[in-house]
Structures are given as C-alpha cells and as structure tokens.
Amino acid sequence: MASVSHTVVRRQRLLRGLAYGAGRLFARVGRRVSWIVGAEEIAGMVSHIGEAIPDSLTVIRRAHAFYQDRYDVIIQRDDARLEVWRRLYLGPLVLGWWLARADGVIYVGAAGFLDADDEREEEFSFVRGRGRAVVCCFTGTDIRSPALMTAEAARTGVANIGSIQLAQGAPYDDPGYEEQRRRRAEVADRLASAVLTARIDQLSYLTTPTEPFLYFYPDAKFVPGTDKFDDLTPVRVLHAPSNPELKGTAIVRAVMERIALSHPGVEYRELSGVGNDEVVAALDQAHIVINQLHAQMPGVFGIEAMARACVMVCSADPAIETDLQDAAGAWVVAGPDDLEARLRDLLASPENWKEQAMRGLAWSRDHASASASARSLSTILARASASARR
C-alpha cells in the first residue's frame, strides 16, 4: 500500500464520509449490492469471490499482470486522465458510496481502500461502526509470520515458506516486518467479523477462531473427465512456479534432470511469468503436475491442476494442515526429501494415474470450486453480518 501524507489521509476519510452520506441518501436508487470485495487481486481471488457472491461489487486497486478478469472498479489506471487523483481519492469514494447499500466488505490480502498506515484499523472501525461486517481473507505472506514459521521449521526439521523467507533476509528479517504482521493480526482479531486463513500453512499471531481458506476456483474451469492418460507418449510433467525459491523449483529441476536420464519418455516443462490462459492450456496436456514443496496448502496452481484432471504432487499434508478437509489421497504428498522417490513410484505405475487424477478432480470440485466455496462462505457471511448488526 502506498505511503501518503497525513493531509491526504484526512482528505480520504472526509471524502469517504461524504460519499457514505450521499450513498445512504440515494441507497434505494440504482444498483443493489450485497458485498464489496477488494481491494487487492491475488491469484484471481477477488474476481472469483465476486463471481461466487450474487450482487457483489468487485474493486481492485490496480489490474493484475496475469489475470484478465473483469472488475466493477479498477481504482488505479496508469493511462487514465487525472491518474494521481484516481489513485488517492477514488478508493475512499467507492467504499463510502457502496458501503451504504452493502452488508459489508470482504478484504482480500492486506490492502484497504484508504492509505492510512494503521493496518486498516480506522477503516475497519468505520465499516463496523455503521453496522456492516468486515471479513478478512488472508492469502499467505500478508499474515504469515516468518519468525513463528521458522520456529515451527526448527521443531519439525522441515523448511517451510516462512523459514525460507526469513533466511532470505530483507524485508523478512526486519523487526518492522514482523511487527506489521503482529499488528495486522491484532486489528483483525479485534475488528473483523470473520477471518479466513490456513492455521498451519499461514501460521500467524491471530488468536481468535478462524475459518478455513477457500479457493473459489470457477466451476466452468473444471473438466468432466479426461482421456489424456490414454496416450503417454511422451509423459508430460509440468511445473509453473509463481516464486521459484518458495515453490522449491531448484529441487524440482534437479530431480527432473535425474529422472530424465532413466526415463527418456518423460518430458519436463516449466512455465514462469506467463498468462493464466497459457498455464491452463499446458495443464490440459500435462499428466503430472508438481505444485510446490514447502507449503501445507495446495497453491492455486495445484487446484488448477486437479481441476484439469492432472496427477498433482505437492507437500501439503492433510495430516498436518487441519484446515484441509477430507483431502487424504486427493494428491501425492511429497516434500524436498522424497520428491524423487514419489515421482519414481508414480512412473512405475502409470495404470493408476487416471484414478489418482479423478480423485483430485473430485476433491477439488467438492472443496475448492466456486460453488462449494460459495456455500461455505454464505454461512460465514450470514454469521458475520448478524454479528456486525448487534
């Protein structure tokens, strides 16, 4: 989030209040809104949540490089007239105007609609003070504590995303970075009506009960089945890391180089920095997908892989991450130390791949699809809205 002057913050708050007053005055005129969803696009989550909630309003601060989804409002447009004014003041106006006719705000990530450097405390207080609900959907680095994750890695003897980040140095080893996440968790604990996260994979300073992370992967992107396992010439293995170091890409490359020597019929493909359409097209051709090696939740790419009927391999272990429901057997669990062994086991039994892919497809449809996530979220939102009105 941009750092701005106290004068700008005061103006933002004033404009938000004026817009809210005007919104209340004209609340019965024009479009009806259920929930505001924003304001930071992460792996398509704002778009997907918006699609899953009828009559929602999707707002993002700026467009995402790899997702070409449509949004109701994009605050910052570099080619727009008066761009600096849009960036500074459109967010408060949008929040104030639409909050008057919404049940509340679903915040994806760490961004808000205003720029105050207070971890959204004043913004959350404004929303709650008007009887509207605040729902926080944390997606990983926005809430994860590198210090707590490093302590967990020391306890288990297995590196995780947080411990890797801390070892990378700045900004993760900066005391201010850790304090920011401590403060962010404290604000969410006190003011959010509901918090969605992953208790183990996103180990944090949150102390109140939380809801399991929801993926909202579009139903239309799930395939009904597949015949690609009828032709294994070549066997296609795909890896598409958003962050190579955190996803374990160096280990994946080394393992695949050794496997290629003994299995010349295996074709390894790696994608990075490409659009989501290209990734999905590659998934439709892939038999085996390696998601990540240091996390206890499947990444969005892992969900995409199962939705496209691939055999998905990742380190997420349902026996460890208690927020994963009924996931045993949906994918092949493998970490840095046993990835090669698990892949060689897979390559020794191709007759089982289709059945494994169908298990992953069924689990992801039942637990990670937009419709399944929407059913879970509707219950959460109903409780959050009722709590905010008290």
Disulfide bonds with the S-S distance in Angstrom:
none
